[in-house]
Amino acid sequence: MLRVRFTQSIFLVALAVFFPLTDALAANGALALPPASIKHLKGGARGNLSALKLRDQNFYDDNPARYVSLLPGTGKYDGYREYRMPAAAAPASVRAMRVEVNFNGPSPAKQAWSWSLYNWNASRWVRVGGNAGSAEWEWKTLVFAISNPRRFISADGRIRLRVVSSNARYEGRMDYEAVHLLYTPAAPPAPASASIPLPPAGRLYHGVYPGGRTGEEDDIRLADLTAYDAAAGKTAAWVYFSDNWYHGRAFPTSTAAWIRRAGRVPYIRLMLRSDPDGGRADPVFTLARILSGAFDNDLHGWCAGARDFRTRLIAEYGVEVNGEWFPWNGKWNGGGIRTGYGDPAQPDGPERFRDAYRHIIQICRDEGANNITWVFHVNDGDWPQVNWNRFENYYPGDEYIDWLAVSSYGAQTPSDDYWPVFRESMDAVYPRIAALSPAKPIIVAEFGVTNGNPLGSQPQWARAALTDLINLRWPRVVGFSWWNERWQNDNNPAHDTDMRLQANPALARVFQLLVRGNINVLGTIP
């Protein structure tokens, strides 16, 4: 404890040296960001990026395990590190910035090294300093004070720092590199109520899954969201994404925070699974293990993160639970057997899911995460098509669930040999999902259709679906979200699925016609 206080005091003294003292005191927030990733444009590197987090080389020390060597390619070395601001610090709150580098290399006369920051506003690199004044092969801390720092921070909190050598004769070494920031912490938002208000009668919330890079649904970006907004002609009120536990079990604060900064509500698919592969039992996150408490510590941490996020969230566990492609489906957790768990009158697989979802929600309640709207989300068809797998058997109950949700897709690949009609699918599933509860609101959490299938027209399918939704054919439906993604199905690009509005101007025109100027389609949640 004493060491922590001493370290902090030394850091504040350093801040006072490199930033005006009044700023250091007024900002009341200081960060030293380590590099999150490195990209080589010319040449490469030797050493571990984590070595740049600690400054421990001095004078003529030469411990290669503790530094990174930048190795020039043809003509020079050129590369950049990316830094990421935490969710708690908004880019607009930054008051001052400096870059610190502990550098070792040849004399500047033999090889100059220069550092630049990327100006996101002007889309260009700006030189901020170099190795002038450093002695040959002696460690020297270089400090670059940065003017007008906000231009060097992207809307989602990224900072790029580039270093370039003047020739390819020598390597350059870095033992430490960090971006130091002073910022004004935002006042914590007021706690949100547990529920999101229903839209006024006759109106619908408009949400989206904006698409990602890998198909794993947890790597969405602000650029994907703004591209969808522009194509649709209206902002999305909620932004849907997956929280895959094979990538980590902490609450996804970073993604949720940029969604909030964009003025939207995060909608989180809580995905307790070991990998993205479907159609089999999960080797780790079985319903039985969830019920046994094996993940309670992780769940308490996740729920505490949701609570500390403070503003409103939408969350669901067990997306499309009646579909055998996900590991929480009853097929992989006891199926229709009635003698292995709980009530002998209930099929074990659905009963285990129901109780596991109740267990998760109860942990969040115990942690005080009352800012979550909990969703029970089913597919429009039961797979396998057996009585025990009907989605009614999975429902945790009105005392746990706030909203009901359904996925209803058209053709999902260009080679599908069937063309599901949204109206027919919804007409079949709506009476069943409405019968789960007399009053719970219903959303179409996922809908979409691919372009390029010869059996039908993507724009016509979307127009018919949106028209029925907006005309309240299913009166308890209070919102919808389009699945705006492209993905690869095999090695033939002609077989790729593409549901993105921005990829098909005719599809975008449908949304602009029916959504953009429609006062009954809401792009924000009050």
C-alpha positions in Angstrom: 0.0 0.0 0.0 2.8 2.4 0.8 4.5 1.6 -2.4 1.4 2.3 -4.4 1.1 5.7 -2.7 4.7 6.5 -3.3 4.5 5.5 -7.0 1.4 7.7 -7.4 3.0 10.7 -5.8 6.1 10.4 -8.1 3.8 10.2 -11.0 1.9 13.3 -10.0 5.2 15.2 -9.6 6.1 14.1 -13.1 2.7 15.3 -14.4 3.4 18.7 -12.8 6.7 18.9 -14.7 5.3 18.1 -18.1 1.8 19.6 -17.8 0.8 22.9 -16.2 0.2 22.3 -12.5 -3.2 23.9 -12.6 -4.2 21.4 -15.3 -2.9 18.5 -13.3 -4.9 19.5 -10.2 -8.0 20.5 -12.1 -8.2 17.4 -14.4 -8.3 15.1 -11.4 -7.7 12.1 -13.8 -4.4 10.7 -15.1 -3.7 7.8 -17.4 -0.6 6.1 -18.6 -1.7 4.0 -21.6 0.5 1.0 -22.6 0.4 -0.1 -26.3 -2.4 -2.5 -27.1 -1.1 -3.7 -30.5 1.7 -3.1 -33.0 1.6 -3.0 -36.8 4.7 -3.1 -39.0 4.5 -1.3 -42.3 8.1 -1.9 -43.2 10.4 -4.2 -41.4 9.5 -6.1 -38.2 10.4 -6.5 -34.5 12.0 -8.8 -32.0 10.7 -9.0 -28.5 7.4 -9.0 -26.6 5.1 -6.0 -26.8 4.5 -6.3 -23.1 8.1 -5.2 -22.5 7.0 -1.7 -23.4 4.9 -1.4 -20.3 7.8 -1.2 -17.9 10.8 1.1 -18.0 13.7 -0.9 -16.5 16.7 -0.4 -18.9 19.2 2.3 -18.0 22.5 3.6 -19.3 24.1 0.7 -21.3 21.9 -2.1 -20.1 21.3 -4.8 -22.7 18.7 -7.3 -21.6 16.8 -8.3 -24.9 14.0 -9.9 -22.9 13.1 -6.5 -21.5 12.9 -4.4 -24.7 11.6 -4.5 -28.2 14.0 -4.2 -31.2 12.6 -2.5 -34.2 14.2 -4.1 -37.3 14.2 -2.1 -40.6 13.0 -3.6 -43.8 13.7 -2.3 -47.3 15.1 1.2 -46.8 13.8 1.8 -43.3 11.6 0.8 -40.4 8.0 2.0 -40.3 5.3 0.9 -37.9 2.8 2.1 -35.3 1.4 1.0 -32.0 -2.2 1.5 -31.1 -3.3 2.7 -27.7 -6.9 2.5 -26.3 -8.6 4.7 -23.8 -10.6 3.0 -21.1 -14.4 3.4 -21.2 -14.3 5.7 -18.2 -12.4 8.4 -20.0 -14.2 10.0 -22.9 -12.0 11.4 -25.7 -13.6 14.8 -25.4 -12.5 15.0 -21.7 -8.8 14.9 -22.5 -7.0 18.1 -21.5 -3.3 17.3 -22.1 -1.2 14.6 -23.6 2.5 13.6 -23.7 4.4 10.7 -25.2 7.3 9.0 -23.3 9.7 6.6 -24.9 12.8 4.9 -23.4 15.0 4.6 -26.5 18.3 3.1 -27.3 20.0 3.2 -30.7 22.7 4.7 -32.9 23.6 8.3 -32.8 21.1 10.6 -34.6 23.8 11.4 -37.1 23.9 7.8 -38.2 20.2 7.1 -38.1 17.3 9.4 -37.1 14.1 8.0 -35.6 11.0 10.1 -35.5 7.6 9.6 -33.8 4.2 10.8 -35.2 0.6 10.7 -34.0 -2.3 10.1 -36.3 -4.7 13.1 -36.7 -8.1 11.5 -37.0 -9.7 14.8 -38.1 -7.3 15.4 -40.9 -6.5 11.8 -41.8 -2.7 12.4 -41.7 0.3 11.8 -39.5 1.8 14.6 -37.4 5.4 14.4 -36.3 5.8 15.0 -32.5 9.5 14.3 -31.8 12.6 12.3 -32.5 15.8 10.9 -31.0 17.8 14.1 -31.3 20.2 14.5 -28.4 20.4 10.8 -27.6 23.8 9.3 -27.1 24.9 6.2 -29.1 23.5 3.0 -27.6 22.7 4.6 -24.3 19.1 4.5 -23.0 17.4 7.9 -23.0 13.9 8.8 -22.1 12.3 10.9 -24.8 9.4 13.1 -23.8 7.1 14.7 -26.4 4.5 17.2 -25.2 1.4 17.2 -27.5 -0.6 20.3 -28.3 -4.3 20.1 -29.1 -4.4 16.4 -28.1 -8.1 15.6 -28.9 -7.4 15.5 -32.7 -5.2 12.4 -32.0 -8.0 10.4 -30.4 -10.6 8.6 -32.5 -14.3 8.7 -31.6 -14.0 5.2 -30.0 -10.9 6.1 -28.0 -8.0 4.9 -30.2 -4.6 6.6 -30.4 -1.9 5.6 -33.0 1.8 6.4 -32.5 4.1 5.8 -35.4 7.9 5.5 -35.5 10.0 5.7 -38.6 13.8 5.3 -39.1 15.7 7.4 -41.6 17.6 4.3 -43.1 17.9 0.6 -42.7 21.5 0.4 -41.3 20.7 -0.2 -37.6 17.9 -1.4 -35.3 16.2 0.8 -32.8 15.3 -0.4 -29.3 12.5 0.6 -27.0 12.2 -0.4 -23.4 9.1 1.7 -22.7 6.5 3.6 -24.6 3.4 5.1 -23.2 0.8 7.8 -24.0 0.1 9.9 -20.8 -3.2 11.7 -20.5 -4.8 14.2 -18.2 -8.6 14.2 -18.4 -11.6 15.5 -16.6 -13.6 12.5 -15.3 -17.3 12.7 -16.2 -19.8 12.8 -13.4 -21.2 9.3 -12.9 -24.6 9.0 -14.7 -27.6 8.7 -12.6 -28.7 5.1 -12.1 -31.3 4.0 -14.7 -34.6 2.3 -13.8 -34.8 -1.4 -14.3 -37.0 -1.2 -17.3 -36.9 0.6 -20.6 -40.1 2.5 -21.3 -42.4 1.1 -23.9 -42.8 3.2 -27.0 -46.0 5.2 -27.3 -48.9 3.2 -28.7 -48.5 2.5 -32.4 -44.8 3.2 -32.4 -41.8 0.9 -32.6 -38.2 1.0 -31.5 -35.6 0.5 -34.3 -32.4 -1.4 -33.4 -29.6 -3.2 -35.3 -26.9 -5.7 -35.2 -24.4 -3.6 -37.2 -22.0 -6.5 -38.3 -18.4 -7.2 -37.3 -15.2 -8.4 -38.9 -14.9 -12.1 -37.9 -18.4 -13.4 -37.8 -18.2 -13.9 -34.0 -20.5 -11.0 -33.4 -18.5 -9.4 -30.6 -16.2 -7.2 -32.7 -18.6 -4.5 -33.8 -17.3 -1.0 -34.5 -18.7 2.5 -34.5 -17.9 2.7 -38.3 -20.2 -0.3 -38.9 -23.0 1.4 -36.9 -22.7 4.7 -38.6 -22.7 3.0 -42.0 -25.9 1.3 -41.2 -27.5 4.5 -39.8 -26.5 6.4 -43.0 -28.0 3.7 -45.3 -31.2 3.4 -43.2 -31.7 7.1 -42.8 -32.3 6.8 -39.1 -30.2 6.0 -36.0 -30.7 2.7 -34.2 -32.1 2.9 -30.7 -30.3 -0.2 -29.5 -27.1 -1.9 -30.7 -27.0 -5.7 -30.5 -23.8 -7.7 -30.0 -22.5 -10.9 -28.5 -20.4 -11.3 -25.4 -18.5 -14.5 -26.0 -17.1 -16.0 -22.9 -14.3 -17.8 -24.8 -12.9 -14.2 -25.3 -13.2 -13.4 -21.6 -15.8 -13.5 -18.8 -15.8 -9.8 -17.7 -18.6 -7.5 -18.5 -18.0 -5.9 -21.9 -17.6 -2.4 -20.7 -15.6 -1.1 -23.6 -18.1 -2.0 -26.3 -21.1 -1.0 -24.1 -19.4 2.3 -23.4 -18.9 3.4 -27.0 -22.4 2.4 -27.8 -23.6 4.6 -24.9 -21.4 7.5 -26.1 -23.1 7.1 -29.5 -26.4 7.8 -27.8 -27.7 4.2 -28.0 -28.6 1.4 -25.5 -26.3 -1.6 -25.5 -28.2 -4.9 -26.1 -25.9 -7.8 -25.0 -26.2 -11.4 -26.0 -24.6 -13.2 -23.0 -22.9 -16.2 -24.7 -21.6 -18.7 -22.2 -19.7 -20.9 -24.7 -16.2 -22.2 -25.3 -16.0 -21.5 -29.0 -18.1 -20.3 -32.0 -18.8 -23.8 -33.2 -22.4 -24.9 -33.1 -24.4 -28.0 -33.2 -22.8 -29.8 -30.2 -22.6 -29.8 -26.5 -20.3 -27.3 -24.9 -17.3 -28.9 -23.1 -17.2 -26.3 -20.4 -20.4 -24.1 -20.1 -23.0 -26.8 -19.6 -26.3 -25.9 -18.0 -25.6 -28.4 -15.3 -22.3 -26.6 -14.4 -24.0 -23.2 -14.4 -26.6 -24.6 -12.0 -23.9 -26.1 -9.8 -22.4 -22.7 -9.2 -19.2 -23.4 -11.2 -19.3 -20.0 -12.8 -20.9 -18.0 -9.9 -17.7 -15.9 -9.3 -17.5 -15.0 -12.9 -21.2 -14.2 -13.1 -21.1 -12.0 -9.9 -18.2 -10.1 -11.6 -20.1 -9.7 -14.8 -23.2 -8.5 -13.0 -21.2 -6.1 -10.9 -19.8 -4.7 -14.1 -23.3 -4.3 -15.5 -24.4 -2.5 -12.2 -21.4 -0.2 -12.3 -22.2 0.7 -15.9 -25.2 2.4 -14.3 -27.2 3.3 -17.4 -29.7 1.1 -19.1 -28.9 -2.2 -20.7 -30.8 -4.9 -22.5 -29.4 -8.4 -22.0 -30.3 -12.0 -22.9 -28.9 -15.4 -22.1 -29.7 -18.4 -24.4 -30.4 -16.7 -27.7 -32.6 -18.9 -29.9 -32.7 -21.5 -27.2 -35.1 -23.7 -29.1 -32.5 -24.1 -31.9 -30.1 -27.0 -31.7 -27.2 -24.9 -33.2 -26.6 -23.4 -29.8 -25.1 -25.4 -26.9 -27.8 -24.2 -24.4 -30.5 -25.9 -26.4 -32.1 -28.8 -24.5 -30.8 -31.4 -26.9 -27.3 -31.0 -25.4 -28.4 -30.8 -21.8 -30.7 -33.8 -21.2 -33.2 -33.4 -24.1 -36.6 -34.9 -23.4 -35.6 -37.2 -20.6 -37.6 -36.5 -17.5 -35.8 -38.5 -14.8 -32.4 -36.9 -14.6 -33.2 -33.4 -13.2 -35.9 -31.6 -11.3 -39.6 -32.1 -12.0 -40.3 -35.6 -13.5 -43.2 -34.0 -15.4 -40.8 -31.6 -17.2 -38.3 -32.5 -20.0 -34.8 -32.1 -18.4 -33.1 -30.1 -21.1 -35.6 -27.2 -21.2 -36.0 -27.3 -17.4 -32.3 -27.0 -16.9 -32.2 -24.0 -19.2 -35.1 -22.3 -17.4 -33.4 -22.7 -14.0 -30.0 -21.7 -15.3 -31.4 -18.5 -16.7 -33.2 -17.8 -13.5 -29.9 -18.4 -11.6 -28.1 -15.9 -13.8 -30.8 -13.2 -13.4 -30.9 -13.8 -9.6 -27.1 -13.2 -9.3 -27.5 -9.9 -11.2 -30.3 -8.9 -8.9 -28.2 -9.8 -5.8 -25.4 -7.6 -7.2 -27.9 -4.7 -7.6 -27.8 -4.7 -11.4 -31.3 -3.3 -11.7 -30.4 -1.4 -14.9 -30.9 -4.6 -17.1 -34.0 -5.3 -19.1 -33.9 -9.2 -19.4 -35.1 -10.8 -22.7 -36.3 -14.3 -23.4 -35.3 -14.9 -27.1 -36.6 -17.8 -29.3 -36.3 -18.9 -32.9 -39.5 -18.8 -35.0 -39.2 -22.5 -35.5 -38.3 -25.3 -33.0 -35.3 -27.4 -34.0 -35.4 -30.3 -33.4 -39.1 -30.4 -34.2 -40.2 -32.4 -31.2 -42.7 -31.6 -28.4 -40.2 -31.4 -25.6 -38.2 -28.7 -27.6 -41.1 -26.3 -28.0 -39.9 -22.9 -26.7 -42.8 -22.7 -24.2 -40.9 -25.4 -22.1 -37.9 -23.0 -21.7 -39.6 -19.9 -20.4 -38.2 -18.7 -17.1 -41.4 -16.9 -16.1 -42.8 -13.4 -15.9 -41.1 -12.7 -12.6 -37.7 -13.0 -14.3 -38.3 -11.8 -17.9 -39.1 -8.3 -19.1 -39.3 -8.7 -22.8 -40.0 -11.6 -25.2 -38.1 -11.8 -28.5 -38.1 -13.8 -31.7 -35.7 -14.3 -34.6 -37.3 -14.7 -38.0 -35.1 -14.8 -41.1 -35.6 -15.3 -44.8 -33.1 -17.2 -46.9 -29.7 -16.9 -45.2 -27.4 -18.0 -48.1 -27.6 -17.5 -51.9 -27.8 -21.2 -52.3 -30.7 -21.9 -49.9 -33.4 -23.9 -51.7 -36.3 -22.3 -49.8 -37.6 -18.8 -49.4 -39.2 -18.2 -46.0 -41.8 -15.5 -46.0 -41.6 -13.2 -43.0 -45.4 -12.8 -42.7 -46.0 -16.5 -42.7 -43.3 -17.2 -40.2 -44.5 -14.5 -37.8 -48.1 -15.4 -38.2 -47.2 -18.9 -37.0 -45.0 -17.9 -34.1 -46.7 -14.8 -32.8 -49.7 -16.5 -31.1 -47.3 -18.9 -29.3 -44.9 -16.3 -28.0 -47.8 -13.9 -27.1 -49.3 -16.8 -25.1 -46.2 -17.1 -22.9 -47.3 -14.0 -21.0 -50.5 -11.8 -21.2 -48.7 -8.5 -21.2 -44.9 -8.8 -21.8 -43.8 -6.7 -24.8 -42.4 -8.5 -27.8 -39.6 -7.5 -30.2 -38.3 -9.0 -33.4 -34.7 -9.2 -32.1 -33.3 -10.5 -35.4 -34.6 -10.5 -38.9 -33.0 -10.3 -42.3 -32.5 -11.9 -45.7 -29.5 -12.3 -48.0 -29.0 -10.8 -51.3 -28.3 -13.0 -54.3 -30.7 -15.9 -53.8 -32.5 -16.6 -57.1 -35.8 -17.6 -55.3 -36.6 -14.0 -54.3 -35.8 -10.4 -54.0 -34.0 -9.0 -50.9 -35.6 -5.5 -51.1 -39.1 -6.9 -51.7 -38.7 -9.3 -48.7 -37.6 -6.4 -46.5 -40.3 -4.1 -47.7 -43.1 -6.7 -47.0 -41.6 -7.4 -43.5 -41.2 -3.7 -42.6 -44.7 -2.9 -43.9 -46.3 -5.5 -41.7 -44.3 -4.5 -38.7 -45.1 -0.8 -39.0 -48.7 -1.5 -39.7 -48.8 -3.4 -36.4 -50.0 -6.7 -37.9 -48.6 -8.2 -34.6 -49.9 -5.7 -32.1 -47.7 -6.5 -29.1 -44.5 -6.1 -31.1 -42.8 -2.9 -29.9 -39.5 -3.1 -31.8 -37.3 -4.7 -34.4 -33.6 -5.0 -35.3 -32.2 -5.9 -38.7 -29.2 -8.2 -38.9 -26.8 -6.1 -41.0 -24.0 -8.5 -41.7 -22.0 -10.1 -44.4 -20.3 -13.5 -44.0 -18.4 -16.2 -46.0 -20.0 -19.6 -46.4 -17.3 -21.3 -48.5 -14.5 -20.5 -50.9 -16.8 -19.2 -53.6 -17.5 -15.5 -53.1 -20.8 -16.0 -55.0 -22.0 -18.0 -52.1 -21.4 -15.3 -49.5 -24.3 -14.0 -47.4 -24.8 -10.3 -47.5 -27.6 -8.7 -45.5 -26.0 -5.2 -45.3 -28.1 -2.2 -46.3 -25.0 -0.4 -47.5 -24.2 -3.2 -49.9 -27.5 -3.0 -51.8 -28.8 0.5 -52.7 -32.2 -1.0 -53.4 -32.4 -2.5 -49.9 -31.3 0.9 -48.4 -34.1 2.6 -50.4 -36.7 0.4 -48.7 -35.5 1.5 -45.3 -35.3 5.1 -46.4 -38.9 4.9 -47.7 -40.4 3.1 -44.6 -38.1 4.0 -41.7 -36.2 7.3 -42.3 -39.1 9.8 -42.1 -41.6 7.6 -40.3 -42.4 9.2 -36.9 -43.7 5.8 -35.7 -40.3 4.2 -36.0 -38.1 5.5 -33.1 -34.3 5.9 -33.4 -33.8 6.7 -29.7 -35.0 5.4 -26.4 -36.1 8.2 -24.0 
